[in-house]
């Protein structure tokens, strides 16, 4: 297979570990810097245009580990930080309408300042809630706005204006944040919890899945916060990526999930069901599973944009491609079959220019964007 062609490449100021494309035009990049002598972790939000020209940057006092856009309003941005906080931003035009900027709506102290927030996920079904995971193995739900308020960026900003700000001692400096009472799930990973994902299709719409460094995948009840099911015998190393079926991805496989692991394998798991519920218990086996070695830790997934499906499939609703960040083996586009011994097929890949850990990736109508960490590399490429 021929390697995909790089369209443009640039270098970020700090090591990048996450990115998202906004409006098919701008790339938001979150960075993580560890100052080894002091032990301080700091971050930077950078905005690049499609030509990889830097348009704006915003230092953050905590390093950024994850970056997500709300599916209800892609101008609402959330970042996960190494200092226990989640920052909520509004992506908008500048006053002169000649450029774009990020305006901070709120700085939410979700966990202790010494705990790293490892991942975020907006609910695809409820605009008010956000899932966060951390290095203590915990996962929790954050309420973005009060349940009685109709969701919007403006209502989110209004909610945060009412909250009392507290001064926290963070890495030797005092920073202001709003204390948030996160609703924690009862089940906790023995090591770092690296990822979380909402179930999107019935009968899993009230289930949250998490994966951890303990090689365990867990299913939690979103309503009661109780653990429904867990298994640490499927994966040979930490579980760091989870993708549930959605209206636009594997919509005929509502009780199947895709996982990624440090063991270099992508897996499809058909969950064992008891009626409309996951068969409960610890280490209850799945009904079926398939795997494929991608030659690098399977860190994160990004679903093909819905407006691209017609290019690759005669039936757009059945197009099941994922962009996969494979850590030390670049990024790959993987076609996921419905039911087949040949479940996973790599259709495109890019390794050139990513000489270290590829942690971040996203795609839009015109291009794919990926970044790698130690070489401060940001690239755009096509299929």
matplotlib code that plots the C-alpha trace (Angstrom):
import matplotlib.pyplot as plt

x = [0.0, 1.3, 1.7, -0.6, 0.7, 1.5, -0.2, 1.5, 3.5, 4.6, 6.0, 4.0, 5.5, 5.0, 4.5, 1.0, -1.2, -4.7, -6.5, -9.9, -10.9, -13.6, -15.7, -13.5, -11.1, -9.3, -7.3, -7.3, -4.2, -3.7, -0.2, 1.5, 4.9, 6.7, 9.5, 11.6, 13.7, 10.6, 8.1, 5.6, 3.2, 1.9, 0.0, -0.9, -4.0, -3.0, -5.3, -4.0, -5.8, -5.9, -2.6, -1.1, -0.6, -0.8, -3.6, -3.8, -2.4, -3.4, -1.2, -2.8, -1.4, -2.0, -0.9, -3.7, -4.3, -7.6, -9.7, -13.3, -16.0, -19.7, -21.8, -24.6, -22.5, -19.0, -18.1, -18.2, -14.8, -13.6, -10.0, -8.7, -5.8, -3.0, -4.2, -7.6, -9.5, -11.6, -11.7, -14.7, -14.1, -16.1, -14.6, -15.6, -14.6, -12.6, -14.3, -12.9, -14.0, -10.6, -9.5, -10.7, -10.2, -11.0, -12.8, -12.7, -16.3, -15.3, -12.5, -14.0, -12.1, -13.4, -10.7, -7.8, -5.2, -2.6, -4.8, -4.5, -7.7, -6.9, -9.9, -13.2, -16.3, -19.4, -22.6, -24.1, -27.6, -27.7, -26.2, -25.8, -23.3, -19.6, -17.6, -14.2, -11.6, -8.4, -5.1, -6.6, -8.7, -11.9, -14.6, -17.3, -20.1, -19.9, -23.1, -22.3, -25.5, -28.4, -31.0, -33.7, -31.8, -32.0, -28.5, -26.6, -23.2, -24.8, -26.6, -23.3, -21.6, -24.4, -24.2, -20.5, -20.9, -23.1, -20.6, -18.3, -14.6, -12.1, -8.3, -6.3, -2.6, -1.5, 2.2, 3.3, 0.9, -2.6, -5.2, -9.0, -11.4, -15.0, -15.5, -17.7, -19.4, -18.8, -21.0, -18.5, -19.1, -18.8, -16.4, -12.8, -9.8, -6.9, -4.6, -5.1, -8.4, -7.4, -10.7, -14.4, -17.3, -21.1, -23.3, -25.3, -27.8, -30.4, -30.1, -26.8, -28.0, -27.7, -24.3, -20.8, -17.7, -14.3, -10.8, -7.8, -4.1, -5.2, -6.2, -9.8, -12.8, -15.8, -19.5, -21.3, -24.9, -25.3, -28.4, -27.3, -23.5, -23.2, -20.8, -22.7, -19.8, -16.0, -13.4, -9.6, -9.0, -9.6, -6.8, -3.1, -2.3, -4.0, -7.3, -6.9, -9.5, -13.2, -15.7, -19.4, -21.8, -23.7, -26.3, -23.5, -21.1, -22.0, -25.6, -26.6, -24.3, -25.8, -24.4, -20.8, -17.9, -14.5, -11.5, -7.9, -5.0, -1.4, -1.0, -1.1, -4.5, -7.8, -10.7, -14.4, -16.4, -19.9, -21.2, -23.1, -26.6, -29.4, -32.4, -31.7, -29.0, -25.4, -24.8, -23.5, -20.5, -16.7, -14.9, -18.1, -16.8, -18.1, -20.2, -17.7, -14.4, -12.1, -8.7, -6.1, -2.5, -1.9, 1.8, 1.5, -0.5, -4.1, -4.6, -7.6, -10.4, -12.1, -15.2, -15.3, -17.3, -20.8, -20.3, -17.4, -19.3, -20.6, -17.0, -16.3, -19.5, -22.6, -24.6, -23.5, -25.2, -23.0, -19.6, -17.6, -14.2, -12.1, -9.1, -6.8, -3.9, -1.3, 1.2, 4.7, 3.3, 1.7, -2.0, -4.2, -7.6, -9.3, -12.4, -14.5, -16.6, -20.0, -19.2, -16.2, -13.0, -11.4, -13.0, -10.4, -8.8, -6.2, -7.0, -4.6, -1.7, 0.8, 4.0, 6.3, 6.8, 5.5, 8.8, 7.3, 4.0, 1.0, -1.6, -4.0, -6.0, -9.2, -10.6, -13.0, -14.3, -10.9, -8.1, -6.9, -4.9, -2.6, 0.1, 2.9, 4.3, 8.1, 8.9, 6.2, 4.8, 1.5, 0.6, -2.4, -2.8, -5.4, -6.6]
y = [0.0, 3.4, 5.9, 8.9, 12.2, 15.1, 18.3, 20.6, 20.3, 22.6, 22.6, 23.4, 25.5, 22.7, 19.0, 18.4, 15.6, 16.4, 18.3, 19.0, 20.6, 23.3, 24.3, 22.4, 25.4, 25.7, 23.2, 23.5, 21.9, 21.3, 20.9, 19.3, 20.5, 19.1, 21.1, 18.4, 20.5, 22.0, 19.2, 21.8, 20.9, 23.7, 23.8, 25.9, 26.1, 27.0, 27.8, 27.0, 27.6, 25.1, 26.3, 25.6, 29.3, 30.0, 32.5, 32.6, 30.9, 30.8, 29.6, 27.4, 26.9, 23.2, 21.0, 19.9, 16.2, 16.2, 18.5, 18.0, 19.9, 19.8, 17.8, 20.3, 23.4, 22.9, 26.4, 25.1, 23.6, 21.8, 21.0, 18.6, 19.7, 18.2, 20.3, 18.7, 21.3, 21.5, 24.7, 25.6, 27.9, 29.6, 29.5, 32.7, 35.4, 38.3, 41.7, 42.8, 39.4, 39.0, 36.1, 33.6, 33.4, 31.4, 33.1, 31.3, 30.8, 28.9, 27.2, 24.2, 22.5, 19.0, 17.0, 17.9, 20.1, 17.2, 14.9, 14.8, 14.9, 12.3, 12.5, 14.3, 13.3, 15.3, 13.3, 12.8, 12.6, 15.2, 18.6, 19.4, 16.7, 16.0, 12.9, 13.2, 10.6, 10.9, 9.4, 8.1, 5.7, 7.7, 8.7, 11.3, 13.3, 17.1, 19.2, 22.0, 23.9, 23.5, 20.9, 23.5, 25.7, 25.2, 24.4, 27.1, 28.6, 31.8, 29.7, 27.9, 31.3, 32.6, 29.5, 30.0, 33.7, 32.7, 30.2, 31.4, 31.3, 29.9, 30.5, 27.3, 26.7, 25.1, 24.3, 27.1, 29.8, 30.8, 30.3, 31.0, 28.3, 27.3, 24.2, 21.7, 18.7, 16.0, 12.9, 10.0, 6.5, 3.8, 1.6, 2.7, 1.5, 0.2, 2.4, 5.5, 5.7, 6.9, 7.1, 7.1, 6.9, 7.2, 4.5, 6.0, 3.5, 1.5, -0.6, 1.1, 4.7, 4.7, 3.1, 4.7, 2.7, 3.4, 2.0, 2.0, 1.2, -1.9, -3.5, -3.3, -2.1, -1.2, -0.5, 1.9, 2.8, 6.5, 6.8, 5.0, 5.3, 1.6, -0.7, -3.0, -5.1, -5.2, -7.4, -7.4, -10.6, -9.3, -6.8, -7.6, -4.0, -0.7, 0.1, 3.6, 4.0, 3.1, 3.8, 2.9, 2.4, 5.5, 6.5, 7.1, 4.3, 0.6, 1.4, -2.2, -3.3, -1.5, -3.8, -3.9, -1.6, -1.0, -0.8, 0.3, -0.8, -0.4, -4.0, -2.6, -4.2, -2.8, -5.0, -5.4, -6.8, -8.1, -7.7, -10.6, -9.4, -10.4, -9.1, -5.3, -5.3, -6.2, -9.6, -8.3, -9.3, -9.1, -10.9, -12.1, -12.9, -11.1, -13.0, -12.6, -10.7, -9.9, -8.1, -6.8, -5.7, -2.2, -2.1, 0.6, 1.5, 2.1, 5.4, 7.3, 7.0, 9.6, 8.6, 9.6, 12.8, 12.1, 14.3, 12.2, 8.8, 9.2, 9.2, 5.8, 3.9, 3.4, 3.3, 6.3, 5.0, 1.9, 3.5, 2.4, 4.1, 5.3, 7.5, 5.7, 7.3, 4.5, 6.2, 5.2, 3.9, 7.1, 7.3, 4.9, 4.9, 1.6, 0.2, -1.8, -4.6, -5.7, -9.4, -10.9, -12.8, -9.9, -7.4, -4.6, -3.4, -0.6, 1.6, 4.5, 5.4, 8.1, 7.5, 10.0, 13.2, 11.5, 10.3, 10.0, 9.3, 10.2, 11.1, 13.5, 13.3, 14.4, 14.7, 16.9, 17.3, 18.2, 16.8, 14.8, 16.5, 14.5, 15.5, 13.7, 14.6, 14.7, 16.0, 18.8, 17.7, 18.9, 17.7, 17.7, 15.0, 13.4, 9.9]
z = [0.0, -0.9, 1.9, 1.8, 0.6, 3.0, 1.9, 4.4, 7.6, 10.4, 13.9, 17.0, 19.8, 22.4, 22.1, 20.7, 22.0, 20.7, 17.9, 16.4, 13.1, 13.2, 10.3, 7.8, 8.0, 11.4, 13.4, 17.2, 18.8, 22.5, 23.8, 26.8, 28.2, 31.2, 32.6, 34.1, 36.6, 38.3, 37.4, 36.2, 33.4, 31.2, 28.0, 24.9, 22.7, 19.2, 16.2, 12.7, 9.4, 6.7, 5.4, 8.8, 9.4, 13.2, 13.8, 17.6, 20.7, 24.3, 27.2, 29.9, 33.4, 33.1, 30.3, 27.8, 27.5, 25.5, 23.4, 22.3, 20.4, 21.4, 18.9, 19.5, 18.8, 17.4, 18.6, 22.2, 23.0, 26.2, 27.2, 29.8, 31.9, 34.0, 37.0, 37.6, 35.7, 32.5, 30.6, 28.4, 25.5, 22.8, 19.3, 17.5, 15.0, 16.2, 16.4, 13.1, 11.6, 10.0, 12.2, 14.8, 18.5, 21.6, 24.5, 27.9, 29.2, 32.4, 34.2, 36.1, 38.9, 38.6, 40.5, 42.8, 41.3, 41.5, 39.4, 35.5, 33.5, 30.8, 28.5, 27.8, 25.9, 25.2, 25.4, 21.9, 23.4, 26.2, 25.4, 29.1, 30.2, 29.7, 30.7, 32.2, 33.2, 35.3, 36.4, 39.7, 37.6, 38.2, 35.7, 36.3, 34.7, 34.7, 34.3, 31.8, 32.6, 35.0, 33.9, 33.8, 31.3, 27.6, 26.3, 24.3, 24.4, 26.0, 28.7, 29.5, 29.9, 32.1, 34.3, 34.9, 35.7, 38.6, 40.1, 42.8, 41.9, 44.3, 44.3, 44.1, 44.7, 41.5, 40.9, 43.2, 41.8, 42.6, 39.9, 39.9, 39.1, 39.8, 41.9, 40.2, 42.0, 39.4, 39.7, 39.9, 38.7, 41.4, 39.4, 39.5, 37.5, 39.5, 37.4, 35.1, 33.4, 29.9, 27.9, 28.2, 25.7, 25.8, 24.4, 21.5, 20.3, 22.1, 24.2, 25.3, 25.5, 29.3, 29.4, 29.7, 28.8, 30.2, 29.6, 31.9, 32.2, 34.2, 30.8, 32.0, 30.1, 32.2, 31.5, 33.9, 34.3, 33.5, 35.7, 38.9, 38.4, 39.3, 37.4, 35.0, 33.6, 33.5, 31.9, 32.3, 30.3, 26.8, 26.3, 26.9, 28.0, 28.8, 27.1, 25.7, 22.9, 22.8, 20.0, 20.3, 17.4, 16.3, 13.8, 11.3, 12.4, 12.5, 13.1, 12.6, 15.4, 18.4, 21.0, 19.6, 20.5, 19.0, 21.4, 21.2, 23.4, 24.1, 22.9, 19.4, 18.6, 17.5, 18.5, 17.8, 20.8, 20.5, 24.1, 25.7, 26.3, 28.7, 26.9, 26.6, 29.2, 29.2, 30.8, 34.2, 36.2, 36.3, 33.5, 31.9, 28.4, 25.3, 22.8, 19.9, 19.4, 16.5, 16.5, 14.2, 15.0, 13.7, 14.6, 17.2, 20.3, 19.3, 21.1, 19.7, 17.1, 14.9, 12.9, 9.3, 8.8, 7.5, 4.5, 3.3, 3.3, -0.3, -1.6, -0.1, 0.0, -2.2, 1.0, 3.2, 6.3, 6.2, 5.8, 8.8, 8.5, 11.4, 11.6, 14.1, 16.0, 16.3, 18.6, 17.4, 14.0, 12.7, 11.7, 9.7, 8.1, 9.0, 7.3, 9.8, 8.4, 9.9, 10.4, 8.8, 9.6, 7.8, 10.2, 9.9, 6.7, 6.6, 3.5, 4.1, 6.3, 7.1, 9.1, 7.4, 9.4, 12.6, 14.1, 17.6, 19.3, 17.1, 19.7, 17.9, 14.7, 13.0, 9.5, 7.5, 4.0, 2.4, 4.6, 7.5, 10.3, 12.7, 15.2, 17.0, 20.3, 20.8, 17.3, 17.7, 14.3, 12.8, 9.3, 7.0, 4.4, 2.1, 1.2]

ax = plt.figure().add_subplot(projection="3d")
ax.plot(x, y, z, "-o")
ax.set_aspect("equal")
plt.show()
